Amino acid sequence: MRAYNNEFRYGLFLAPMSGITDSPMRILCRGYGAELAFTEMISATGLVRSTKNTMKLLNRPEGDKPLIAQIFTSEPQDAGLSAKILQDNGFDGIDINMGCPVKKVVSKGAGAALMRDQKRAVEIVEAVLSRVTIPVSVKLRAGWDSSSITAVSLAKRCAHAGVNAIIIHPRTRSEMFGSPPRWELISSIKHEVDIPVIASGNIRSVKEVEHVKSLGADAYMIGRASVGRPWIFRELRGGPAAGPIERKELLLRHLDMLCSYYGRQRGILRMRKFLSAYVKGLPRASAFRQDANRINEPGQLESLIERFDWGDGEV
Ligand SMILES: Cc1cc2nc3c(=O)[nH]c(=O)nc-3n(C[C@H](O)[C@H](O)[C@H](O)COP(=O)(O)O)c2cc1C
């Protein structure tokens, strides 16, 4: 399939996940076959004001490509200005977040709040499109709540405005991350637009890929299933899961990458987000988690990982 000016053989993409999909995570997933990655969501306003924390989200090494920058905002002007900054910084495309359900974001009219303010959503899209020449997509939810399913009409309006792809996580804002995805929305959107439609939500196996493909999805985003399991991309290409030695080495490598990227202190704190996922399902996981979360020194964590009983790696 073709999207974001690139050709993709499998259409397997790493989903944007705030606090998770930093450059080290993206590089690990690319190594296992993620063909495209997205940044964590970036505040357009923070970018326009060049705040320190926002600017840090732009750091990445050369191999971290192709990479789409995702912005969130309720302000068309900030959207346009930030998109231009991202284009000048060498990103391969811009995605506009219309799905974040978090109170801090929706209370300001951004993220999923745009699902019920289509006029504002389209103004944001138009402002971005007027400022950049790189591809632009929108990441939608199903709608705000079950009485307001707006994904199809908003997808249509965004496509008409000129976006290059629609990403759909077919749950409403109220459904957060738990309820079954409303997959039928993929077919409905596909019916209305002639640009790629990318599916996100609960895609963890070849069976789920095949299912959303049968509904018309052109590409597939993997989110939570990749946390502590970056080899999911290899599995979705028909390859094996990681065995115990590979898992251990991967965890050590992840720790090393985070410490190089953030520095030892922040690196080890960031690692805590992943530790339980790496050992999930293994017999001594809970004791490992408790011990690991008390450690503040990378060398000590490394030896704990080395000593851990990785069993036969079946999880
Ligand atoms: C911790 C976490 C952070 C997320 N952050 C973002 C984000 O920054 N931008 C975004 O569009 N979606 C974000 N999402 C939503 C995911 O991209 C994805 O659409 C959702 O998790 C469903 O897919 P999954 O079942 O494969 O995880 C986040 C999800 C999680 C769990």
The ligand as an ORCA input file, in Angstrom:
! r2SCAN-3c Opt
* xyz 0 1
  C      -0.397      4.836     26.928
  C      -1.074      5.249     25.660
  C      -0.773      6.469     25.088
  C      -1.394      6.858     23.897
  N      -1.049      8.041     23.331
  C      -1.577      8.399     22.130
  C      -1.133      9.571     21.457
  O      -0.240     10.293     21.907
  N      -1.746      9.863     20.278
  C      -2.726      9.077     19.723
  O      -3.242      9.391     18.655
  N      -3.142      7.955     20.335
  C      -2.570      7.591     21.501
  N      -2.958      6.421     22.087
  C      -3.932      5.558     21.393
  C      -3.220      4.528     20.491
  O      -2.530      5.141     19.431
  C      -4.217      3.519     19.901
  O      -5.084      4.169     19.019
  C      -5.040      2.819     20.979
  O      -4.233      2.431     22.076
  C      -5.735      1.573     20.425
  O      -4.807      0.704     19.841
  P      -4.161     -0.597     20.589
  O      -5.293     -1.449     21.047
  O      -3.323     -1.223     19.520
  O      -3.372     -0.074     21.750
  C      -2.358      6.021     23.283
  C      -2.666      4.795     23.886
  C      -2.043      4.391     25.047
  C      -2.392      3.067     25.636
*
